[in-house]
Structures are given as C-alpha cells and as structure tokens.
Amino acid sequence: MRTVVALAVVGVASMALSAKPAPVPIDVPPALAGYRAWAPLMDEPQPVPMSLWIRCARVTQAEWAEARKRHGPHTERYIKVYGNPRAADGILRGSGGVLPYGAIIAKEKLPVSPDAAPDGIGFMIRHRPPEFAATDGWEFVYLPPSGDKRETHEACAGCHRNAPAGTYYFGRYPAKK
C-alpha cells in the first residue's frame, strides 16, 4: 500500500513539474490539434455549473448564484477558451466585433476539476464565403462527435446567432497585460 501511495505521489509531483499540458484524450483533427498553443482567452479555467456548462455563453453572477442554490457544489465544471492568432488579435484587443476569416476559437469543457482532461472541445472556425453562408462563415464542430455533424453545427449555430451584434461568439474576455 505504501509503495502504491509513494508511486502516486511521485507521479503527481512529476506531472506538476512538467511544462507540457496533459494530453487531450479526444481525437482532434491535425489542423486543430495545436489549439493549446494558441492564446488563452482567460487567465485561468472558469467554473460554471452544469446547467450553464452546456451553453457557450459567459455565466453571470446571478446565474451562478441561482445554479448553486438549486444544485449545490456538485454542478461545478470548468471551461478553458483559446483563440488562434486571428481570433486572439480581435478578441484580446477588445474590438468586440466580427472576427476575420481564418479565426478559430476552441473551448475545452473540463469535468469536475480545472486540471482535468477535457471531455469535450468545441471549435468555432470562420471560413470565407460561400462556406457556411447561413452562419456568416462560422463552422461549429464539437469533439468527440455527439451525433450527426450537420445537426451539431445547426444546434450550436442556433444559440450562437444570439451573440452580440452578429459576432457569433459570446464572452468579453479581459485584455491580456
């Protein structure tokens, strides 16, 4: 038993000292696999309750308080959001407007702990016309796939159409220092 505990402590300590992020146990296409090297759009993982975790909108303090009241601490999940250089330039500079073609935003959904491996990753990819014309060029992809790719795209787009001023993305991320 002591050997197992010692090995676990050594394993955890070596992981903490490692500069590399934990591997993503989801099959991410090669063109998107390097998303963790993109600019983080949040200073740290943000906790969100399960009922709001399934949405992509930023959670308000009132929504968080209500979810805590209803479900207690067992609803807590975390998200991390990354942007490729084209997305990060527009978002982190505070333009708050429509992002350029080629912008990609990745949102990891982490179960229970901010250090957990993601159990889902959503990608927003902005294409040039005429691709995805009904969503102003935005393609929505969720991994691992949870059904028909087109249905997933439409479900995500249905909500993202409500983003401010036709931007298709939620959240006003703080400018990096």
C-alpha positions as CSV (number, residue, x, y, z in Angstrom):
1,M,0.0,0.0,0.0
2,R,2.8,2.4,0.9
3,T,4.5,1.7,-2.4
4,V,1.3,2.5,-4.3
5,V,0.9,5.8,-2.4
6,A,4.5,6.7,-3.0
7,L,4.3,6.0,-6.7
8,A,1.1,8.1,-6.9
9,V,2.8,11.0,-5.1
10,V,5.8,10.8,-7.4
11,G,3.6,10.6,-10.4
12,V,1.5,13.6,-9.4
13,A,4.7,15.6,-8.5
14,S,6.3,14.8,-11.8
15,M,3.1,15.9,-13.7
16,A,3.1,19.1,-11.7
17,L,6.7,19.9,-12.7
18,S,6.1,19.1,-16.3
19,A,5.7,22.2,-18.5
20,K,3.6,20.4,-21.1
21,P,-0.2,20.3,-20.7
22,A,-1.8,17.0,-20.1
23,P,-2.6,15.1,-23.3
24,V,-6.1,15.6,-24.7
25,P,-7.8,12.2,-24.8
26,I,-10.1,13.3,-27.7
27,D,-9.3,12.6,-31.3
28,V,-8.7,16.2,-32.6
29,P,-8.0,16.6,-36.4
30,P,-4.4,17.6,-37.2
31,A,-5.4,21.1,-38.4
32,L,-6.8,21.8,-34.9
33,A,-4.6,19.6,-32.7
34,G,-2.3,22.5,-31.7
35,Y,-5.0,24.6,-30.1
36,R,-3.5,24.5,-26.7
37,A,-0.5,26.5,-28.0
38,W,-2.9,29.4,-29.1
39,A,-3.5,32.4,-26.9
40,P,-5.6,31.5,-23.8
41,L,-8.5,33.9,-23.7
42,M,-9.0,33.5,-20.0
43,D,-6.4,33.9,-17.2
44,E,-7.5,30.6,-15.7
45,P,-10.2,28.0,-16.1
46,Q,-13.6,29.4,-15.2
47,P,-16.0,27.4,-13.0
48,V,-19.5,27.0,-14.4
49,P,-22.5,24.9,-13.2
50,M,-23.6,22.0,-15.3
51,S,-26.8,23.7,-16.5
52,L,-24.7,26.6,-17.8
53,W,-21.7,24.4,-18.9
54,I,-23.7,23.1,-21.8
55,R,-24.1,26.6,-23.1
56,C,-21.3,28.6,-24.6
57,A,-22.3,31.9,-23.1
58,R,-20.4,33.5,-20.3
59,V,-22.2,32.9,-17.0
60,T,-23.4,35.9,-15.0
61,Q,-23.0,36.1,-11.2
62,A,-26.8,35.9,-10.8
63,E,-26.9,32.7,-12.9
64,W,-24.1,31.2,-10.9
65,A,-25.8,32.0,-7.6
66,E,-29.1,30.5,-8.8
67,A,-27.4,27.3,-10.0
68,R,-25.5,26.9,-6.7
69,K,-28.8,27.4,-4.8
70,R,-30.6,24.8,-6.9
71,H,-27.8,22.2,-7.3
72,G,-25.1,22.8,-4.7
73,P,-21.4,22.3,-5.4
74,H,-21.9,19.1,-7.5
75,T,-22.7,21.0,-10.6
76,E,-19.3,22.6,-10.9
77,R,-17.5,22.2,-14.2
78,Y,-14.8,24.3,-15.8
79,I,-14.0,25.8,-19.2
80,K,-10.9,27.0,-20.9
81,V,-11.0,29.1,-24.0
82,Y,-8.2,29.5,-26.6
83,G,-8.0,31.6,-29.8
84,N,-5.7,31.2,-32.7
85,P,-3.7,34.4,-33.6
86,R,-6.5,35.8,-35.9
87,A,-9.2,35.3,-33.2
88,A,-6.9,36.4,-30.3
89,D,-6.0,39.6,-32.1
90,G,-9.6,40.6,-32.4
91,I,-10.8,39.4,-29.0
92,L,-7.9,40.4,-26.7
93,R,-7.5,43.8,-28.2
94,G,-11.1,44.4,-27.1
95,S,-12.6,45.2,-30.5
96,G,-15.6,43.1,-29.7
97,G,-16.6,43.0,-33.3
98,V,-16.8,40.5,-36.1
99,L,-13.6,38.3,-36.3
100,P,-11.7,37.9,-39.5
101,Y,-11.8,34.9,-41.8
102,G,-9.4,32.2,-40.5
103,A,-10.2,32.9,-36.8
104,I,-10.7,29.8,-34.7
105,I,-11.9,29.7,-31.1
106,A,-11.5,26.5,-29.0
107,K,-13.5,25.8,-25.8
108,E,-12.5,22.9,-23.6
109,K,-15.1,21.5,-21.3
110,L,-13.5,20.1,-18.2
111,P,-15.3,17.8,-15.7
112,V,-15.1,18.5,-12.0
113,S,-11.5,20.0,-11.9
114,P,-9.7,22.8,-13.7
115,D,-6.8,20.3,-14.1
116,A,-8.9,17.5,-15.6
117,A,-8.5,16.4,-19.2
118,P,-11.3,17.8,-21.3
119,D,-14.3,15.6,-22.0
120,G,-15.4,17.8,-24.9
121,I,-14.0,20.5,-27.1
122,G,-16.0,22.9,-29.2
123,F,-14.4,24.7,-32.1
124,M,-15.7,27.8,-34.0
125,I,-13.9,28.1,-37.3
126,R,-14.6,31.2,-39.6
127,H,-14.4,30.4,-43.3
128,R,-14.5,32.6,-46.3
129,P,-17.8,32.8,-48.3
130,P,-19.5,30.9,-49.7
131,E,-18.8,28.3,-47.0
132,F,-21.3,28.3,-44.1
133,A,-23.1,31.3,-45.6
134,A,-26.1,30.8,-43.2
135,T,-23.7,31.5,-40.3
136,D,-21.6,34.2,-41.8
137,G,-18.8,31.7,-42.4
138,W,-18.8,30.2,-39.0
139,E,-18.5,26.4,-38.7
140,F,-19.2,24.8,-35.4
141,V,-17.6,21.5,-34.5
142,Y,-17.8,19.5,-31.3
143,L,-15.5,16.7,-30.3
144,P,-16.0,13.9,-29.6
145,P,-18.8,13.9,-32.1
146,S,-22.2,13.5,-30.5
147,G,-24.2,12.6,-33.5
148,D,-24.7,14.0,-37.0
149,K,-22.1,16.7,-37.8
150,R,-24.7,18.9,-39.6
151,E,-27.1,18.6,-36.7
152,T,-24.4,19.6,-34.2
153,H,-23.4,22.6,-36.4
154,E,-27.1,23.7,-36.6
155,A,-27.7,23.3,-32.8
156,C,-24.6,25.3,-32.0
157,A,-25.4,27.9,-34.6
158,G,-28.9,28.3,-33.3
159,C,-27.6,29.6,-30.0
160,H,-24.6,31.5,-31.4
161,R,-26.9,33.5,-33.6
162,N,-27.9,35.3,-30.4
163,A,-24.3,36.6,-29.7
164,P,-23.9,40.4,-29.7
165,A,-24.1,42.3,-33.0
166,G,-23.8,39.2,-35.2
167,T,-20.3,38.3,-33.9
168,Y,-21.4,34.6,-33.3
169,Y,-19.2,34.5,-30.1
170,F,-20.0,35.1,-26.5
171,G,-17.9,36.4,-23.8
172,R,-15.9,39.6,-23.5
173,Y,-12.5,38.3,-22.4
174,P,-10.2,40.6,-20.5
175,A,-7.4,42.1,-22.4
176,K,-4.0,40.5,-21.5
177,K,-1.5,42.6,-19.8
